[in-house]
Structure formats: C-alpha cells, structure tokens
C-alpha cells in the first residue's frame, strides 16, 4: 500500500510539474532598449526547454509585440501586448515569422496559440512586461 501511494504521488508531482509554462522575471536592458524574460516549457520528449521573450520598448514598429526566440536565438513568432490594436486581454493574438525571415503573418484562426517548436503544448499565456 505504501509503495502504491508513493507511486501515485510521484505521478501527480511529475505530471503537475510540467503542465504550466513558466516565465522568469522581466529584466530591462537600457542599452538595447529591451525587456527580456525566460520562457520555460515542457517539451515533446518529456523534459524542459527554454526560450527568450523580448519586447523592444523603444522601437515604434516593435514595441507592442513580444517576440519569441528559440534556443538558437532565432525569432519564430510574436504575440500582441498592450498598446497593440490587436491586443485582447482575454485571447492571445499571434503572428508567425514568414519564410523570408523578415515579416510576420497572422495565423488563420482567431485565438490560435502556437507551440514553441519542440514544445508539448501551445503557448497559452504571457505575463505583460512592466509599463
């Protein structure tokens, strides 16, 4: 009985530990005019992966987007944040990087949340950077 309880507890702890995405604290880089935080998530192999999320707060073209960068420091998508006309506090609004690696396009479905490359689950939340 004791071993069965330990087994159930281990399963609950393991599965509960990788359910939610985790974000680190936003840090401000005055020289680069950015806010950056780490994004940790469960990957498809059962482990964890980490990426960077960057907001370019002083760039008029990019300041209302949070850019996601993979482990190779390559951007793959962006999410609207406050100040963006497409921002909605209830539904995330995403765009993906086009094949030209220079421009972004909308996902076809409103409210669609992509998976971070090797991610197990869609990215469903983002803590807003400091105002």
N, C-alpha and C positions, 0 to 999 in steps of 0.2 A: 504494500500500500504506500509506504513512504517513497519508494522509488517511482511509483506511478505519479504521485503528487509532484515530485521533483521534475519528472519528465514533462508534465503538463505546464508547470511553472516555467521551465526552460523554453518551451514552445511559445508561451504567451509573451515572455520577455523578448525573445528573438523576433517574433513577428511584430510585436508592438514597437520595437526599437527602430524598425525600418519602414514604418508606414508613412510617416510625415517627412516632408522636406525640412531641411534646417538651413537657416540663414545666419551668418555671422553679423556682427555689428557693422554698421556703415562707417567707413573711415573717409575723411576728407583729405585730398591731396591738393594743396593750394597751388603748387607749381603746374600741375597738369589740369587743374580746374575740374576735378572729378570727385564723385563719391563712388566708393567701391565696397563690395561685400562678397564674402564667400558663400557659395550655394552648395550644400552637401545633400546628396540624394541617394536612394537605393538604386543600384544598377541591375542589369539583367542577369548578372552572374551570381547575385546574392550578396555582393559586397557593397561598398560605397564608392562614389565618385565625387569629385569636387570641380566646380567651375567658378568663374568670376562674373559678377554682375556689376556693370559700370553705368553711371549716369554722368554725362558731360554737362554740368550745370551752367557753364558759361558760354556754351555753343548754341546759338539761336536755332540751328537746324536739328540739333540732337538733344537738347535739354529736357524735352518732355517724353523721352523714351529711356527705358532701362535695357541696356544691351547685354546679352548673354554671350560669354566667351568660353569655348571648350578648353580642355587641358592643354591644347596646342596654342592657346591664345588667339584662336580664330573665332570671329563672330559667327553666329548661326541664326540668331533671331533677336527680336526686340519686342518689348511689352510697353504699352502706353501707360504713363503715370500722370499724376495731377499736372494740369497745365496743358495737356494734350486734349484737343477736342474729342478724340475717340476714347478717352478715359471714362470708365464706368466703375464706380466703387463696388459694384455687385458682380460684374462679369469682366474677366481679363480680356484685353484686346491685343492680339499678337500679329506680328508680321514675320515672314521668313526671308532670309537672305536669298536673293536671286542667284542664278548660275553665273552671272557676270561678277559676283562678289562685290558689287558696288551699290546695288539698290535693293530695296525691300518690296515685298508684295504681301497683300492681305491673304490670310487663309480663307478658303471659300465659306466656311461656316462661322456664323457669329458665335462667340463664346468658346471657340475651339482652343484647346490648350495643347501645345505640342509636348513631345517627350524630348528630353535632353539627350540626343544621340544614343548613348549607351544606357539611358535611364529606363527604369522599370515602369514608372507611372508618369502621366502627364504632369507638367509644372502647373500647379493649381493656385499658387499664392505667391505674393511678393510683398515684403514689408516696404512701405514707402520710405524713401530717403529723407533726411532732415530737410525742412523747408528753407 
